[in-house]
Amino acid sequence: MSSSFLLDPYIINLIDKESTLLDVACGSGKWGHLIQGSHKASSFMLGVDVWSPQLVLVAKKQIYGDVILCDIRFLPLRDSCFDTVLACEIIEHLDKADGEFLLSELERVS
């Protein structure tokens, strides 16, 4: 992980214990693991990512209630289905048009 540990408490404090959480580009499940281990664990957490070997490992660790393999720019989810959506350390990997589309997708499902 390239993120600073200084971000961790800020991300965790965004979570409401009764909320549902979508972790977009969940990778190794860092945020899900930290949230699950905190006193603010969500009622349901879903991890999505494009890299299947990572999702297999995350699923075995049972970090999320479920995981979905998908292109994060086209989330296979209905509108307004999550209370909180995390997309940490991903938008900088997209070009401007894809980044803007990702933001519209995040808004759509939250």
LUMZA-527752 format. One record per residue (C-alpha): residue in one letter; chain; z, x, y. Coordinates in nm, 2 decimals, padded with zeros to 4 digits. Example, Ala and Ser with C-alpha at 12.3 -4.5 7.8 and 13.67 -1.06 7.14 Angstrom:
% residues 2
   r   c       up     east    north
   A   A    00.78    01.23   -00.45
   S   A    00.71    01.37   -00.11
END
This chain:
% residues 110
   r   c       up     east    north
   M   A    00.00    00.00    00.00
   S   A   -00.09    00.13    00.34
   S   A    00.14   -00.11    00.54
   S   A    00.45    00.01    00.71
   F   A    00.77   -00.12    00.57
   L   A    00.86   -00.22    00.92
   L   A    00.63   -00.53    00.88
   D   A    00.82   -00.66    00.58
   P   A    01.10   -00.85    00.75
   Y   A    00.86   -01.01    00.99
   I   A    00.64   -01.14    00.71
   I   A    00.94   -01.26    00.51
   N   A    01.08   -01.44    00.81
   L   A    00.76   -01.64    00.85
   I   A    00.83   -01.81    00.52
   D   A    01.02   -02.14    00.49
   K   A    01.20   -02.20    00.16
   E   A    01.06   -02.55    00.12
   S   A    00.70   -02.45    00.21
   T   A    00.40   -02.37    00.00
   L   A    00.24   -02.03    00.04
   L   A   -00.11   -01.89    00.00
   D   A   -00.15   -01.51   -00.02
   V   A   -00.51   -01.43    00.06
   A   A   -00.63   -01.10   -00.08
   C   A   -00.30   -01.07   -00.26
   G   A   -00.39   -00.73   -00.42
   S   A   -00.09   -00.60   -00.61
   G   A    00.13   -00.89   -00.50
   K   A    00.34   -00.69   -00.26
   W   A    00.41   -00.98   -00.02
   G   A    00.46   -01.23   -00.30
   H   A    00.71   -00.99   -00.47
   L   A    00.90   -00.94   -00.15
   I   A    00.91   -01.31   -00.07
   Q   A    01.00   -01.40   -00.43
   G   A    01.29   -01.16   -00.42
   S   A    01.42   -01.28   -00.08
   H   A    01.64   -01.57    00.00
   K   A    01.33   -01.74    00.15
   A   A    01.12   -01.78   -00.17
   S   A    00.86   -02.06   -00.12
   S   A    00.85   -02.36   -00.34
   F   A    00.51   -02.26   -00.47
   M   A    00.30   -01.94   -00.41
   L   A   -00.06   -01.89   -00.49
   G   A   -00.23   -01.55   -00.49
   V   A   -00.61   -01.52   -00.45
   D   A   -00.82   -01.20   -00.46
   V   A   -01.17   -01.09   -00.55
   W   A   -01.07   -00.81   -00.79
   S   A   -00.99   -00.94   -01.14
   P   A   -00.81   -00.64   -01.29
   Q   A   -00.55   -00.67   -01.01
   L   A   -00.51   -01.04   -01.06
   V   A   -00.45   -00.99   -01.43
   L   A   -00.17   -00.76   -01.36
   V   A   -00.02   -00.98   -01.09
   A   A   -00.04   -01.28   -01.33
   K   A    00.14   -01.09   -01.60
   K   A    00.42   -01.01   -01.36
   Q   A    00.45   -01.38   -01.27
   I   A    00.47   -01.30   -00.90
   Y   A    00.28   -01.62   -00.80
   G   A    00.29   -01.96   -00.95
   D   A   -00.08   -01.91   -01.01
   V   A   -00.37   -01.68   -00.92
   I   A   -00.73   -01.75   -00.84
   L   A   -01.03   -01.51   -00.86
   C   A   -01.25   -01.59   -00.56
   D   A   -01.43   -01.46   -00.25
   I   A   -01.17   -01.50    00.02
   R   A   -01.43   -01.61    00.27
   F   A   -01.50   -01.92    00.06
   L   A   -01.16   -02.05   -00.06
   P   A   -01.19   -02.30   -00.34
   L   A   -00.91   -02.51   -00.20
   R   A   -00.89   -02.85   -00.03
   D   A   -00.81   -02.89    00.34
   S   A   -00.45   -02.86    00.46
   C   A   -00.31   -02.78    00.12
   F   A   -00.07   -02.49    00.22
   D   A    00.21   -02.48    00.47
   T   A    00.18   -02.10    00.52
   V   A   -00.12   -01.87    00.47
   L   A   -00.09   -01.49    00.46
   A   A   -00.39   -01.27    00.50
   C   A   -00.23   -00.93    00.55
   E   A   -00.44   -00.61    00.58
   I   A   -00.77   -00.77    00.50
   I   A   -00.96   -00.88    00.81
   E   A   -01.03   -00.52    00.92
   H   A   -01.24   -00.48    00.60
   L   A   -01.48   -00.75    00.70
   D   A   -01.76   -00.75    00.96
   K   A   -01.71   -00.97    01.26
   A   A   -01.90   -01.27    01.13
   D   A   -01.72   -01.27    00.80
   G   A   -01.39   -01.21    00.97
   E   A   -01.45   -01.51    01.20
   F   A   -01.54   -01.72    00.89
   L   A   -01.23   -01.61    00.71
   L   A   -01.02   -01.72    01.00
   S   A   -01.18   -02.06    00.99
   E   A   -01.11   -02.08    00.62
   L   A   -00.75   -01.99    00.67
   E   A   -00.71   -02.25    00.93
   R   A   -00.89   -02.51    00.71
   V   A   -00.65   -02.47    00.42
   S   A   -00.33   -02.44    00.63
END
